[in-house]
Amino acid sequence: MSERRTAAVAAVAVVVLLLLVAVAGPAAVSARPANEIPVQSVAADDRPQRPTSEAWNTVPSVNVPLTSAPSGVPNASDTSVESVRVQSAQTDERLYLRLSWADGTADRNATSPRSFLDAAAVQVPVNTSVRPPISMGSTRNLVNVWYWSADGESEELLAGGPGSTTEFERTAVETTASHDDGRWTVVMSRPLDSDAANRTSFAVDNDVDVAFAVWNGSEMERSGRKSVSEWYHFPFGPGPQGPPYESILWTVAGLAIVGVALVTIEAVRKN
């Protein structure tokens, strides 16, 4: 093959490679990891604390699977709530979480030793730069727990491992709830920033982990017998960077190089 033809084939190969990287690169870099709960800005005047507020109509939702929590309590694996739909929004001052799940009965009263309340909880780490053990954190990595029960009570707790919860003297979490058409909808909110000791701040430049739990009172669910999620996160960080995004990009580029090389070899063989 002539030098001119060889140069032309090489030029085509370079162009193909550049096109492949240009198309695949942005897609790889803009990819987000799994288990993200998007946080959308809304107007405080739209009253997002209300479960039925129209502000939630434009906020994306994530269907979070739930499984039975590992626990030594009797029948711990026998739970009924399989998923919870989660939405998150923020105003200039507050973070809002809207949880919704199927439950045909609204268990608002525990009037006997064999009756239990419907309930839900949200867990976030105190130190948002490190992911703690999901079962109520640890002594070295504490968590905040926001707990709502269907009798209208709510608590803000600090935990450093299973069975170690301590209630904050004054809660910063506000909750509202409604039960309609066989579904609970609960809104929990809290100021974004906090200067209180051991209270999570969301005014950060890094992603913040979050996990969820739900109890169905009519199914005898209470304490450690509950449906729980794995860790999810709020994307408060600057955006995707480093692994696995660089790995994806370099893998795509590597495949492109191999493909171009094969095309070039075939062109040379035929000529």
Secondary structure by P-SEA (a helix, b strand, c coil): ccaaaaaaaaaaaaaaaaaaaaaaaaaaaaccccccbbbbbbbcccccccccccccccbbbbbbbbccccccccccccccccbbbbbbbccccbbbbbbbbbbcccccccccccbbbbbcbbbbbcccccccccccccccbbbbbbbbccccbbbbbcccccccccccccccbbbbbcccccbbbbbbbccccccccccccccccbbbbbbbbbbbcccccccccbbbbcbbbbccccccccaaaaaaaaaaaaaaaaaaaaaaaaaaaac
